[in-house]
Amino acid sequence: MSNMKRRYTAAAAMMMVMGLCASASAAFDENLDDYTLDTMVVEADAVKNKFGDTITEQSYYRTGGDVKVITREEIEKRHYTDVTEAIKRIPGVSFQNCGYRGGEYGFNSYNNSMAINGDTRVIILVDGRRVDNSTSTRFGSTTNGGTRTMADLNQIINVEAIDKIEVIKGPGASVYGADATGGVINIITRKGGVENKGTIDLATGSWHKHVYNISYAGSAGDDKSWHYFVSATRNMASNSKYKDGVTGNNYTYEGTNYKEEGVNLRVDKDFNDKQNLKIWYDHQNGKDGYPITARNYKYWSQEGWDQTLDNVNNKVPVKDNPGYRNLFSLDALAGSYNSYKSNDIDISYTFDKDNGMDSFIRIYDQNHHYWGKDIYPDWVKGWGFPGNPNFNDFMESQGPFDMSPTRIRDEKNRGIQLQYGKSVGVNDLLASVTYDKAKTFTNSYKRASNVWKTSKVERDSILGFIQDKIHINDKWDITPAIRYSHYGTYDNTAEDGSTSSVNNSSSSTITPTINTQYAFDDTMSAYFGWTKIYRPVKAGDLTLQDKNLWNGMKLEDEKGDVWTFGVRKDLSDKTSVAVHYDWTEMSNAVTSYSVMTKIVNNVPEYENRAVNARETKKSFNVTADHRFDDHWNLSLSYSHMKDKWKAKAGMDFDPNISLDKNSNVNALINSYRPANYYSANLSYENGRWYTGLLANLYSGCDTSLYTDSSFLVLDCNLNYEVNKDLTAYVTVSNLTNEAYENTALYNYGPGAAPQPGRCIMVGMKYSF
């Protein structure tokens, strides 16, 4: 049987099982009364079940697990301006970025990436739908060369359009995909209510930063069955300032200016309690500065500039030339930029609802457009030191520079999803299948011939699952599930128009998972989960596989197992604690390692290559929440994670690998991020006043990569309700103006990616 036949046979089989579930449930329904065990309680603005899980529109996917939900109320009280700001307080969630918003397409080091418990294999969703593209090279063309998340959280949707954000650690909701090793971020969008209501939110502050948000929502029709929500936002700023961890001085980070806009529209038609039509449209666009790295001010002088150029001319390695990153100041001064524009459409028809499960058919279309220009005026290097007072005059005399893009990428994917859910006695049966067609177009400018050339890569996929949430009794749920994953061949269209398929790129697999949770009493519950992981390597890995062969081995898809365990306990009616632990054992993961490639005169030679290896990752979170009284609340957390990689049989690794050689993956992974995360979230609310303070402490940083071994960063906000329609507020990020980094750029030395300094914003929100 051909791959095509096998693929559609599997899809048809899954559809058949879904149909059988429906038929069986109908038969049972004749003899059974409605059976619902999920007793719910309301706590503050969150609804929780008997296990202590926060309930959302999507919670029927998960059983147990460490799940945190950021509500609309928190978003508005804390005045988050993007998704990153909202979820950085979640224990175990970490971000790495280079200190500015504009990331370069194809390079992970110059983008905003994230991890959950140290694992970047994180799935991003909007209303339960994956937003990644299986052909994307947004963060690098190879699996080992970039983040595995494959989406920038801040370019997906504006915060004004978000109702809730679910953060699911580990694969507790792995029905979203067999590759959700680290976890899932599920963004749930806002729906219009019965009453018509609008808001205008305006803020201004440091570095000419301005935020404009407007939204309007409500209902229409004689029966109020039509609901609508529309929002528009603009977020912009000039160059930010930062405190340098090397010199201790404050500087302007040239080239960090940005201007971003978004429009979101959602229309719902409620036909009855079980049938609904949702039409969702989202547009985002932005033009962001692109400085690459911050300057090394220890070498920002005529003497340091001359020495840097001498080192370049003498072929001194970059890591041994500490002033090298100063050359990138020319990019910022010349106006290098990166831009993006996205238009996403999602249309869903829900034809049934049963015990919290939606049965629906969905079609979606995503169009993401990226372009930019890295302006490096090489001829300037010979003119002199950019810090010379006359340098700006000289640059202006040479301009204006040609700002037309030199690189353009288009990522498109569209698909259809069918889901069916039915409650049969103590069983909640849920099944889904999704077909997705992904394409990436690369347009590059050929300077020699003065023409644009286009290449294309495309891949289709079928993803499906069947799960049964079994209510064993009032205290115990167990959820077994199987997932089917099929990825078609990578089909390439080269610049000359010729077509081909990447050999051995098609794959199909079935992966099982099981999750369970148990409530000991009203104050204590525990959960456990196991899942089989599968993640295909990228097209870039496969097209380069000839270079990745040694001892008859080629780069293969990632596979492994993840175990999760957790306990929640209410110590009193005011205090609760929770512990989460996960263990990832990848039997076949992809990384970079120094591998013996040949022997010359009986002396082995080693080269840094992408390889398959074994990976063991362990992570641990502990959280505590305490309510002092009706006004004061405190949340504390601690997170720790560690990776260990081992060679697979048949590979010879460099016995002398070290961090200095940039090839020891254990040193790099565990040193490139802080080993420990501590956080404290204190809030006070009384009448018209609300204030919050968030403290994040990062410790265990390698000082050969970071400017300090630990960083303490404070964010705070203050709200005052002037009247029922008007709220005034102040937010301060990095309150103490801490010099810190959350990522390291090895070649450019400590402090190459500084985070913004103190930023004060003053705003008002008006409801009408």
N, C-alpha and C positions, 0 to 999 in steps of 0.2 A: 504493500500500500504506500502511495506517495505521501510526502510530508503534508501536502495540501489536503489530501483525503483524511489523513489521521487527525489533522487539526480540526476540520469541520465535523468529523465523526465525534471527537471529544466534546465539541461544543453542542452537537445535537444530543449527545448522551446526557449532558448536564441539563439541557432544556427538558429532556424527557423526565429526569429525576424531579425537576421542579414541578412538572405537570402531575407526576404521581403523588408528590407531596400534597398538591392542591386537591386531587381526587380523594386521597386518603383522609385528608382533614375534613372534607365535606361529609364523608361517611361517618367519621367520629362525631361531627357536630350534631348529627341527628340524635345522639344518645348522651351527649355530655353537656353539662352546664358550663357557662364561662368559667375559666380557671385562671385566676390571677393571684400570684403569691407576692408580688413585689409591693409590699406595703411601703408607703413613702412618707417622709416627714419633711417639714419645711424648717430650715435653719438659716436665719438671716435672709439673704437673697438667693440662697441655693436650696434646691430640692434634693434630698438624699433618700436612698432606699435603706433597707434593714441592715445592709452590710456597711453602711457609711459612705457609699459611692455617690458622687454628685450626678444627678440625672440630667441629661440633655436630650435633644432631638435625635442624637446619634448613639446614645448609650446602649441600645440593644445590640450593638456590634461586639461589645466587650463584656468579659466576665472577670471581675477582680482587676488586678494590676494597680500600679501607682499612677493615678490620674489626677491632674489638677485642672480646674476650670477657671478661666478668667472671664468674669461676667461683664455685661455692659455697664453695670453700676460702677465697677472698679475702673473700667476704661475711662469713664467720664470723671470720676473723682480724682484719678491720678493724671488725667490729661495726657495720655500717651499719644505720641504723634506718628508712631509706626508700630508694626507688629513686634519688631525686635525689642523695643522699649517695654512692651507689655509682658513678654514672656521671660525677660532676663532675670526676674525674681524667682522663677521656678527652680527648685533644687535639682541639680544634675544637668540643667540646660546651660550650655556655654556657647559663646560667640567668638569668632576670630575674624577680625577685619583690619585693614591697613590704616584706619583712622579717617577715612573719607567715604563718601557714598558712591562715587563713580567707579565701578569695577571694570577691568578690561576683559572683554570676551575671550575665553579660552585659557585664562590663567587664574587658578584658584588663589594664589598668593595675593592677588590684587582685587579680591572680591569679599563680600560679606558672606561668611559661611557659618554653619552652626553644627552642634553635636548634642546628643542626649547621652549622658553617662559616658562621654568620651567617644561615642560611635557616631560617625557622620552618615551612616546609612539610615537616614530619617526620611519618612514619606510626608509630603505636604499635601493637604487636602483642602478643598473648599466645598462645604456641604456634603462631605463624604466622597467627593470626586478627586482623583489624583490630578495634579496640575503639572506633573513633569512630562518630558518628551523623551522617548526612548532613543532618539537619535541626537539629542542635544550635546553640544560640546561647549556649553556656556561656561563650565568650570574646568574645562580641559578635555582633550580628546581621548585620554586613556584613563582606566580605572584607578591606577595608582597616582595619576598626576593631578587629581583634584578631589574636591569634596564629593561625597556620594549622595548628598541631599538633592542636588540638581535643581534647585530653585532658590531664588533670593526672596526671602520673606517680605522685604520691604517693597518689592516690585509686583506683588501679587494682587493686593487690594488695599484701598485706603481704610484707615481705622474707623472712620465715620460710618462705614457700611458694615461693621462687624457687630454681631450680637454677643457671641461667645467665642472663646478659643479653648479647645480641649488639647491638653498636652498629655500624651499617653507614653509613659516610659516603657521601653521594651516592647516586644511584639504581642502584648496582651490583646490588641485589636488587629492581629496580622491578617484578618480577612481582607484588609486593604491591599495586601500584597505579600508575597513570600520574601521580600527583601527589606521588611521593616525591622531590621535588627536593633537599631537604636531606639526607635519609637515612631510615634505619629504626631503630627501637628494638624489638628482639624479645625478649620476656621468656619464658623457657622454665621451666615449672613442675616441681616435684619429684615424683618417682614413688617409691612404696615399694619397698624392696629385698627380698631373700629373708629376712633376719633381722629380727626385731622390735626396734625401738629407739625410745627416746623422749628428748627433751631439755627442760630447763627453763632459761630464760635470764632473769635478773632484773637490772635495773640501776637506779640512782638517782643523782641529782646536782643540779646547779645549778637554781635557780628551781623547786624541787619537781618536777623532771622525773623521771618514772618510766616504765620500759619493762618490760613483761611479755610473754614469749614462751614458748609451750609447743607441742611438736609430738610426734606419735607416728606411726611408719611401720612397715610390715612386710608380711608375706604370710600367706595363709590357704589352706585346702584341702589335701587329701592330696598333691596334686602341686605345691603352692605357686604355682599359676597365678594366684591372686587377689593383687593388690597394692593397698595402701591407704596414703594419706598424709593426715593431718589436722593442722591447726595453728590456733592462736588467739593473738591479740596484742592488747595495749592499750598505747597511747602517750599520755601526758598531761603537761601542764606548766602552771604558773601564768604570770603575765606575765614575759616575758624582760627582760633588761637589755642595754644596748648602750652603746658609746662614741660620743658625738656628734662628727661630723667638723667641725662649725662651732665649738662651744665647747671641745671637747677633754675634756668632763666625761662621767661615767657617769650614765645615767638608766634608770629603769624604763619600758619601753614598754607603757603602759596598753592593755589590750584584746587582748593577744597570747596569752592563755591558750587552751588547746585540750584536747580529749579525743577520741581516735579509737580505734576498735576494728575488728577484722577476724577472720573465720573462713574457712578454706579447706579444702576436701575434694576429694581425687582418688582415684578407684577405677579400677583397671585389671584387665582379665581377658585373660591371654595364652592364646589357644587353641592356638597353635603359633608357630613362628618368624616367620610371615608375617601372622598374623591376630591382631588385638587390639581390645578394646573399652575406651574411656576415658570416664569420667563425671567431669566437673569442675564444682565449685560454688564460688563466691566471694562472700562478703558483706563489705561495708565500710560503716562509718558513723562520723560525727564531728560534733561541735559545736565550732566555732572562733570565737574572738573576732574582732572586725572593727573595728580602730581607724581605718582609711582611710589616715591618714598620721601620722608622728611630729610632735611639736611643734617649733616654731622657738623655742628658748629665748632667743634674742636679744630676742624680743618677748614673752616670758612674764613679764609684769608688768602692774600695773594701768594704767600709762601705755601700754604696748604694746597691751593689750587694747582700751582706749578708742580708740586711733588706728586699730586694725584695723576696729572697728565704724564709725568715722567714714568710713573709706575705702569700706566696703560701702554705707553710706547715700548716699555721694556718687558711687556707680557707678564707682569706680576699678577697672580691670581686675584680675583675680585675680593675674596675673603681676607687677603693679606694687604688690601689697599683700602684702609678705613675711610678715606675721603671719597671713594668712588661714587657713593650715592649722591654726592653733591652735583655730579654731572647732570642728574635728572632734574635739577632746578631749571635747566633750560626748557624742559618739557612744560613745566608749570608756567614759566614766564612767557612762553610762546603760545599758551592757550590750548594745550592738549585736552581732549574731551572724549566722553563716551555718552551715547544717547540710547534710549530705548522707547518703544511704543508697543503697547499690547491691546488687543481687542478680543475679549472672550465672551462667548455666548453659551448658555446652558438652558435647555428647555426640558422640563420634567413633568410627566403626567402620572400622578399617584392614583391608582385605580382601586386600592384597598388598604385598610389599616387594621391590624389585629394585634392586640396586646403590646402596643408600642412599636410594632414593626410595620414599615411602609412597603407596599408592593408598588413598583413603578417602572416606567420606561423612560429613559433619559437619552437625549442626544446633545452633543456638545461640539464646539468648534473653537480652537485656540489659535490665535495668530500673534506671534511675538517677533518684533522687528528690532534689530540691534545694529548700530553703526557708530563710527567714531574715527578719531584721528590722533595718532601719537606723533606730535610735532617735535622732532629733535633736530634743531638747526645745527648740524655738525660743524658748519663753517664758523660758528660762534666760538668754538673751543680755542681757536687760534687767536681770537681777538684779545682775550684777557679775562680777568677775574670778574664774575657777575656781580660781586659786591662792590665793585668800583662805582663811585657816585655818577660817573658818566655812562654807565652801562645801559641804563634804562633809555637814555636819550639815543644811544646807538641802536637799541632794539627798535625803537619807534621809527628811526630813520630807515630801517630795513623793511618795515611792514607796509601794508598789512599782510599777514601770512595767508596762504590759501587754506581756508577752513573746510573745504569740501572733504567728505569722508574718503578714506583709503581702504576701508573694510566694511562690508555689509553682511549681516547674517539674518536669515529668516527661518524661524522655527514654527512649523504648523503641525497641528495634530487635531484630528476629529474622530469621534467615535460614537458608539451607541451602547447603552447598558440596560439590561433587564434584571429586575430584582423581584423576588416573590417571598413573602413571609406568611406563615400560618401557625397559629397556636393550636396544638392538638393535645388535650389533656395536660400532662406535666411537661410536654415538649414544645419549645418554641423553635420551629423549623424556619431557616432562612437560607436562601440560595440566590446567587447572582452570577451573571456572566457579562463581560465587557469586551467589545471589539474596538481596537484603537489603531489608527493609521497615522504614523508620524513621519515627518519630512524635515530635513534641514537643508537650506540653500546657502551656499557660500559664494559671495561675489567679491572678487579681488581685482584690484587695479594693477594692470601690467604697465609700469612706467615706460618701459622700452618701446612698446608698441602703441601706447596711449589708448588702450582699450580695456574694457571690463570683461572678465571671464567668470562664468558661473558653473559650479559643480553642485551635485545634489546627492544626498544619501537618504534612503527611506527604509522603514521597517514597520511591519504590522505585528500586532500582538493580540492574544486572547487571554484574558485573566478571569478566573471564576472561582467560586467557593460554595461549599454547602456546609452549614453548621447546625447543630442541634443543642440549644440551651435547655438542659434537663433540670427541672426543679425537683431534686430528690426528695426534699421535704422543706419545711418552713425555714430551715437554717442552712441548707446546702444546695448549691448550684454547681453543675459540671457541664462544660461545653466542649465537646469534641468537634473537630472540623477538618475538612480536607480542602486544599487549594489546587487548582490547575493553572499552570503558567505555560503559555506557548509564545515564543518569540520567533518571528519569521527571519528570513535571511536579510542581511544588510545589502540592499540594492544600490549600487553606485552609478551615477552619471557623471563622467569626467568633464573637464573643461572643454575637451574637443568634441563632446557629444556622444562618445562611446559609452556603452552600458556594460555592467558586470555585476556579479554577486560575490560577496566575500565567502570563501569556502568555509564550511563547517560552522556557519554563524547561526543556523536555525537550531532551536532547541525546544524541548517540551519536557515538563516534569510535573509530578504530583507530590505535594508536601503536606504532611499531617500536622496538626496542632491540637493541644488540649489545655484548657484552662479551668480552674475550679476555685471556688471561694466558700468559706464556711463561717457562719456567725455563731460564736460560742454563747454569747448572750447579747443584751442590748448595748453593751459597752465594748465588745471586743470581736474582731473578725480577722481572718487570715486568708491569703490567696496563694495559689501556686500555678505556674504555667510552664509548658514546654512547647517549643515549636521548631520545626525543621526550616532552615533558611536556604533560599536559593536566590542568587543575583547574577544575571548575565554580565559578562564583561562588555565594554564599549566597542564600537566599531574600530576605533583607533588601535585597541589592543589586538584585534584580529587582523587588521591590514598590516600590522608590524610583526606578526607572529613569526615570520622567517628569522627576524633578528632576535626573537625570544626563545629560540630553540637551543637546547644544550642537553646532551645525553638523551636525545630522543624525546624530550619533554617540550610541550607547548603551553602557552598561557590558557588556562581553562576557567570556566565560570566559578564564582564563589559559592561555597556550600558550607553548611555547619548546623549547629544546634544552639539554642538559647534556653536557659532555665531562669525563671524569675520566682521570687518568694517575697512575701511581705506580711506584716502584722500591723493592725491598727488597734489602739486601746484608748478609751476614755478613762483617764485617771480620776476625774471628777466631772461635775457638770460645767466646769470652766476650763479644764485642761485635758488635752489629748496629745498622744504621741503616735508616730508611725515609723516603721523601719522597712526599707526596700533594699533587696539585694538581687543582682543579676549576674549570671555567669554565661559568657559567650565562648563557645568552643568551635572555631572555624577550622574544619578539616582541610579546606582549600580556600584561602584568602589571597588577595593580590596586594603586593607591596613592592617597594624598591629595595634592592639589596646588592651588595658588591659580590659578584659571582665569578668564579673562575671560567673564563671563556676559551683559553688556549694555553698551551705550554710551549715556550720558546727556549731552546737550549737547556731543557730540563728545569726551567724556572716558570712556575705558573703565573699567568697574568690575569688580573681581575678587572671587572668593569661593572659599573652600576647599571642594573637592568631591572625591568619589571618582571617579577617572578611570582609563582604560586608558593605559598608557605602556610604553615600552621599558625593560627592566632588564638591566644587565650586572653580574654578581657574580663576583668572583674570590676564591679562597681558597687558602691554602697551609699545609700542616702538615709539620713535620719531627720525627722522633722518634729517640731513641737509647737502647739498652738495654745495660747492661754488668754482668757478673757478676764481682765482684772475686775471690771465692773461694766456698767452700761456704756461707758465712754472709751475705755482704753482696751486695746487688743495688741497682742504681740505674737509674731510667728518667728521661729528660729529653725535653721536647717544647717546640715553639714553634708558635703558630698566628697567622695574620693573615688578615683578610678585609676586602673593600671592595666597596661597591655604587655603581653609577652609574645614574641614571635620566634618560631623555630623553623629551621630548614627542613624541607621534605627530602625523602630518600632520592638519591641520584643527583643532588646539587652539592657543589663544593663552595662554601662561603669563605670569604677573605678572613683568615684567622686573626688579623690585626685591625679589623674594622673598629672605628671609634667615632665619636661625635665630630672630632676635628676633620675627619675625612668625609663627613656628610654622607655616610653610608650605613651607619648602625641604626637600623630601624627602631630597635628597642629604645635606644638613647634619644633618638629624634622624636618619636611619638610621645614619650613620657616627659621629655624636656621642653617640647614646643608648646606645652600647655601647663598651666598651674596644676599641681598635684592635688590641691585641696581647695574647696569652695565653702565659705561660711557666709551665711546671710541672716539678717535680722530685719523684720518688717514690722514697724511700730505705727499704730494709727490711733487717732483721737477724734471722736465725733461728739458734739454737744450742741444741740439746737441748730443754729445756722452755720456753725463752724465745723470744718473737717480739715485735718492735717495728717500727713503721712511722712514717715522717714524710712528709707530703704538703705541698708548698709550691706555692701558686698566686700568680703575680704578674700583675696586670692593669695594663696601661699604655696610654698614649695616650688617657686620659679627658678629655673636654671639661670644663674647670673652671667653665664657666658652668652646667653641669648637675650635676657631681659635686663633692664637697668636696675632692678632690685629683686630681692627674693620674695617680696610680698607687696601687695597694694590694697589699700582700703579706700573704697569709693562710696560716697554718700550722695543720695538723691532725696529731695524733699519737695513737698507741695503744700499749699495752704489755700483752702476754699472758704469763701464767705457768701452766703445766700442773701443778697441784698433784698430781694422779695421773691415771690413764688416763680417769677419769670426770668429773673436776672441773677447770675452768679459771677462774682469776681474771683480771680485766682492768680497765684504766683507759683511757678515751678522753678526749681534750681537743680540742675544736674551737675555732678562732680562738685559738690558744695565746697570742699576744702581745696579745690584746684589741684588735685593729686596728679603727679606725673606718673602715668601708667601705660602699659600696653597689654593687649590680650592676645597678641600673636607675635611671632618672631620671624624676621626675614634673615635667614642664616647668613647669606653672603654679604649683607649690608650692615651687620653688627647690631648691638643692642640699641634700642630707641629709634629704629628705622620706621616703626609703625606706631607713633604716639596717638593716644586717644584724645578727643577734645577736652579742653580745660573747662573751667566753670562757665556755665551758660545759664543766664537768668531770663525767664520769660514771664511777661505780664499779660493777662488776657481777661476777656469777659465772654460769657455765654448767655445768649438771650433766647428764650423760648416763646413761641407765638402760636 
